[in-house]
C-alpha cells in the first residue's frame, strides 16, 4: 500500500481594524503586536508599506507603519531583537528619517508582557460579538453623561441587555471605546473611555 503525502495549504493571516488602511498580512507574533497597537489611544492609523529592499533582508523598509501622535514608526517584530553595531544603527536611523519614519522594534518578550498580552487577546476574541443598536446607544449615553468609568459602573448605568464586557470589547475592536488594557486584568474594574 502506497503512502501518499498530502500537503495542506496554510491560509495567510491578515489583520484588519478600523485603524488599518488595508488588511495587513501577518504571522502570529505580528498579529499580537497589531492587536495591541490597535487598542492604543495614541495610535491613529496602521498601514502596510511596500518599498524596495535597500538595506538587505534584515532591515527592509517594507512592512507595517504605525502612525502615532508622535510620528510614523516602522514596526519590526522579532523573537529576539537583532544586535546592531553603532554604525548600523546610525545608517538605519538616517534611511528611516529620510522617509519620515522612526524604528519601533518589539520582541516576543515585550509583546507577551502581561497583562497587556492576555487583555488584548481577550478583547479581540470578542471582535465579532453582536452589540445591538439599543445597547450601543445606552452605552454611548452613559459615557457621554458620566464620562470615563469602569466596566462595572457602566453596566449599572447603561443596563445593556447583552454581556457588557463582551460588548465593550467588540466596541473597542471597532475603535468606538477605549479600554485600559495595560494595568490590570480585563474585568469589572477596567476603565472605559469614549473615543
N, C-alpha and C positions, 0 to 999 in steps of 0.2 A: 504494500500500500504506500503510495507516494504522499509525502507530507508537503502540502502547499503552504508556502509562506504568503501571508496577506499583509499588505501594507495599508495602514489606515491613515487617511489624511487628517491632520490636526487643523482644526479651524483656527485662523488667526484671531487673537483677542483684539478688540477695539474698545476704546474708552470714549464715551460721549457724556457731555453735561451741558447745561445752558452756557457755561463759560467757554466751551470749546467752539472754535470756528468750524472744524471738521472732525469726523471720527478719527481718533488717533490710534494707529497700530501700536500694540504694546505687548510686553511679556508680563508675567505675574508681578514682579517687583516694581516695574514701572507703573502698572495699573494701581498698585497700592499707593505709590507716591502721588499719582494723579488724583486718586480719590481724596487723599489728604489735602492736596493743593486746592481742589475744587471747593472744599469746606472752609478755606482760609478767607476771612473778610478782606485781607489786603490784596488777594489775587483777583484781578479784574477780568482777565481773559487767558485762555490756554490755546496755543496754536501749534501746528506742525510746520516746521521749516525744512524745506528741501534746499540743499545747497551743494555745490561741488565740494568734494573732499580734498581741501587744500592742505590739510595738516596730517594726512595719513589716517589709518583706521581708528586709532585711539583718540584722536582729537578732531573728528569731523565736526563741521559747523551745522550739519543737518540734525534735526531732531525736534524735541519739544521745547517751545519757548513759553515761559511763564511771564505774563505781563502783570507786574505788581505795582502798587502805588509808588514804589521807589525805583522803578525801571523795568527793563526787559532782561530776563535771565534765561540762558541756555541751560536746560536741565540735563544733568548727567546722572544716571542711576547705575550703580555697580555694587557687586558684592563687597568688594574692598576698594577704597579709594586708591587710585594709582599714585605711585611715588614719582614725583617730577623734580627735576633739578630747578634751581633758581632761574636759569636761562630759559628752560622750557616754560616755566610759569609766566615769565615776562613776555615771551613770544606769544603764548596763548592769550594772555590779557590784551596785548596790543591788537591781535587779529580780531578778538571779540569786540573790543572797543571801537575798532574801525567799522564794525557793523552795528553799533549801538547796543551791544549785548555785554552782559557780565556772566560769569560762570556760577552755576548753583549745582554743587555736587552733593549727592546724598548716597550714602552707602546703606547696606542692608541693616546694620545695627541701628542707624539713625531712623530708618523707615519703620522698623519693627519696635520702636520705643513705645512703651505703654504710658498712659492709657490711650494715646492718640491712635495707635495701630488698631487696637480692638474697637475703639469707638468709631473710627472711620469705616471699618468693615461692617460694623453693625448698622450704621446709618445707611450705607449703600446696599445692605441686604434688603432694605425696605423701599428701594428705588421704585418699584412697580406697585407699591401699595396704593389702592384707590382711596382718595380723600374726596368725599362728596362736596359739591359746591356749598351746601349748607354748612358743613363743618369748616370749610376754608374761610367762609365769611365770619363764622363765630370766632375762630382763632385770630383772624386779622383784626376784628373789632376789639377783642380782649387785649391784643398787643398795642393797638392804637390808643385805647383808653387808658391802660395801666402801664405801658412801657415794658421794658425788659423784665422778665420774670422767670421763675423756674418752671419746669415742665409740670410739676405738681400743682403749683399755683395757677398756671394757665389752664390745666384740666378742670380745676374747680370753677374758674371764672367762665371759661368758654363752654364747658359741659358738652364736648363733642360726643356724637353717637358712636364714633369709631374709637379704636385704640389710639389714645393721644400720643404715646411715644412713637408708634409706627407712623402715624400721620405726620408728626413733626419731622421725623427722619425723611419721609418722602418729600415734604415741602423743602427741606434743606437740600435734597438732591436736585430739586427744581430751582434752587437759588432764591427761594422766597422768604426763608427764615435762616437765621444764623444760630447754630448750636455751639456752645462752648465744649469742644471735644478734647481740650488739652489738659485739663486739670484733674478731673475725677472721672470715674466710670460713668457711662451714659445711664441716666435714670431720672427719678423724680426731682432731684436737686440740680440737674443740668440747666443752665441758664439759656433762655431763648431770647433772641433779638430779632426785630423785623429788619428785612433788607431794604 
